[in-house]
């Protein structure tokens, strides 16, 4: 990746690319954080109803 013969502009371009990758990861993590924060605000009744939907119906 880095070589002794790398010029300053090539190094700058490499760093720009890495910064863009980091920015994209930060954006993805912020999106996940927003989703999780929203889930924490979900009323308990809705959570219980959602979890019940995975259980088979009781047979009489």
LUMPA-915405 format. One line per 3 residues: for each residue x, y, z of C-alpha. Coordinates in nm, 2 decimals. Layout:
# residues N
X:Y:Z; ...;
END
This chain:
# residues 60
0.00:0.00:0.00; 0.25:0.26:0.11; 0.58:0.26:-0.07;
0.89:0.47:-0.03; 0.85:0.58:-0.39; 0.49:0.71:-0.33;
0.46:1.08:-0.40; 0.28:1.33:-0.18; -0.02:1.36:-0.41;
-0.07:0.98:-0.42; -0.06:0.97:-0.04; -0.31:1.26:-0.01;
-0.55:1.07:-0.25; -0.51:0.75:-0.04; -0.59:0.95:0.28;
-0.89:1.12:0.11; -1.02:0.77:0.02; -0.98:0.64:0.37;
-1.16:0.95:0.51; -1.45:0.89:0.28; -1.47:0.52:0.39;
-1.47:0.63:0.76; -1.74:0.90:0.69; -1.96:0.63:0.52;
-1.92:0.40:0.82; -2.00:0.68:1.06; -2.32:0.76:0.86;
-2.42:0.39:0.87; -2.36:0.37:1.24; -2.56:0.69:1.30;
-2.85:0.54:1.10; -2.84:0.22:1.32; -2.82:0.44:1.63;
-3.13:0.63:1.52; -3.32:0.31:1.45; -3.22:0.16:1.79;
-3.32:0.48:1.97; -3.66:0.46:1.80; -3.70:0.10:1.92;
-3.64:0.21:2.28; -3.93:0.44:2.25; -4.17:0.17:2.13;
-4.45:0.11:2.38; -4.42:-0.22:2.58; -4.76:-0.34:2.45;
-4.64:-0.31:2.09; -4.32:-0.50:2.18; -4.52:-0.78:2.35;
-4.76:-0.80:2.05; -4.47:-0.83:1.81; -4.30:-1.10:2.02;
-4.63:-1.29:2.05; -4.65:-1.30:1.67; -4.37:-1.55:1.67;
-4.54:-1.80:1.89; -4.78:-2.05:1.74; -5.15:-2.00:1.82;
-5.27:-2.19:2.12; -5.46:-2.50:2.03; -5.78:-2.57:2.22;
END
